[in-house]
Amino acid sequence: MKEKEIIQYIHNNKDFLKEFHNIYFTIQSNYLTGYTVKDYIITAYVRYNKIKDFNNYSSFKHKYMLQLNPNISEAIELYEAYYNCFLENMEPYLTPLKHKYNKNDSDIKIAYEIKTI
């Protein structure tokens, strides 16, 4: 998604994203009690304050990915692995969320990108 589309999506889906945020941070953190959080929650792994010299969302996203791995293909693969782990662990919470707000898997992916990047 482009920056403008993300901003519009956030504006149009505030309640959905608020509940998604709760699943991502609160429920997932509680679910992972006893585990190393950065192994499962990507926002605990990436250091946002180390990302410098970007002038748009695409540039920021690229630099974000490079924190995962200097090889961009492997970085994207790792990002997807974090996402798939999140889906697997949080499915019991995501399915009712999708039904409540009439959302689909694409919306969950967008919400995940908004929350993590």
C-alpha positions in Angstrom: 0.0 0.0 0.0 1.0 3.6 -0.5 1.2 6.1 2.2 -1.9 7.9 1.2 -3.9 4.7 1.0 -2.7 3.7 4.5 -3.7 7.0 6.0 -7.1 6.7 4.4 -7.5 3.1 5.6 -6.6 4.2 9.2 -9.1 7.0 9.0 -11.9 4.7 7.8 -11.3 1.8 10.1 -10.4 3.2 13.5 -12.5 0.8 15.6 -11.3 -2.2 13.7 -7.7 -1.1 14.1 -8.2 -0.4 17.8 -9.4 -3.9 18.4 -6.6 -5.3 16.2 -4.1 -3.4 18.3 -5.5 -5.0 21.4 -5.1 -8.4 19.8 -1.6 -7.7 18.6 -0.1 -6.2 21.8 -2.2 -7.3 24.7 -3.6 -10.7 23.8 -0.6 -11.9 21.9 1.8 -10.8 24.7 -0.3 -12.7 27.3 -0.4 -15.7 24.9 3.4 -15.6 24.7 4.1 -15.5 28.4 7.2 -17.5 29.1 8.6 -17.1 25.5 11.1 -14.6 24.2 8.8 -11.9 22.8 11.1 -10.7 20.0 11.0 -14.2 18.6 7.3 -13.8 17.9 6.4 -10.1 17.9 8.3 -8.3 15.2 7.8 -4.9 16.9 10.0 -6.1 19.8 12.7 -7.0 17.3 12.9 -3.9 15.0 14.3 -0.7 16.5 12.4 2.2 14.9 14.7 4.9 16.3 17.5 3.4 14.2 15.7 4.1 11.0 17.0 7.4 9.6 17.2 9.2 6.3 13.9 8.3 4.8 11.5 10.7 3.0 8.4 8.5 2.5 6.7 5.4 3.6 8.3 3.2 0.9 11.8 4.3 1.9 11.0 3.8 5.6 9.5 0.3 4.9 12.7 -0.7 3.0 14.9 0.4 5.8 12.6 -1.4 8.3 13.0 -4.6 6.3 16.8 -4.3 6.2 16.8 -4.5 10.0 15.4 -8.0 9.7 18.0 -9.0 7.2 20.5 -7.2 4.9 19.2 -9.3 2.0 15.8 -7.8 1.1 14.3 -11.1 -0.1 15.2 -12.8 3.1 13.9 -9.9 5.1 10.6 -10.1 3.4 10.5 -13.8 4.0 11.2 -13.3 7.7 8.5 -10.6 7.9 6.1 -13.1 6.4 7.1 -15.7 8.9 6.4 -13.3 11.8 3.0 -12.6 10.1 2.1 -16.3 9.6 3.1 -17.0 13.2 0.8 -14.2 14.4 -2.1 -15.6 12.3 -1.6 -19.1 13.6 -1.5 -18.0 17.3 -4.2 -15.4 17.1 -6.7 -17.0 14.8 -9.3 -17.6 17.6 -9.3 -13.8 18.1 -9.0 -12.7 14.4 -11.9 -14.7 13.1 -14.5 -13.0 15.3 -12.8 -9.6 14.6 -13.2 -10.2 10.9 -16.9 -11.1 11.3 -17.6 -8.2 13.6 -16.3 -5.6 11.2 -17.1 -7.5 7.9 -13.4 -7.8 7.1 -11.3 -10.4 5.3 -7.8 -11.8 5.3 -6.6 -8.8 3.2 -7.8 -6.4 6.0 -5.9 -8.4 8.6 -2.7 -8.2 6.5 -3.2 -4.4 6.1 -3.8 -4.0 9.9 -0.7 -6.1 10.6 1.4 -3.9 8.3 0.0 -0.7 9.9 0.7 -2.1 13.4 4.2 -3.4 12.6 5.6 -0.9 10.1 
